[in-house]
Amino acid sequence: MGEIEPKESLNNFKKSIKDAIPKIDAEYIIIYNPDKWKYHVFYFIDDLEKVKTEKGVIYTILHISQ
């Protein structure tokens, strides 16, 4: 979870978050809550060796419905 600096506009939000999150070779999604000024990053990882040195919670996706 990260903090978003409260300001009038979030125009440069994407660039500042990209600079702040870990550089992992994986797809990811960023969920942000402008009401609380916080964000969460979720990575979709196929090999846990990519994140051995990172801290966080690991979830296993068992099924995705379409």
Beta strands, then each sheet from edge to edge (+ up, - down):
strand 1: 2-3
strand 2: 27-33
strand 3: 38-44
sheet 1: 1+ 3- 2+
end
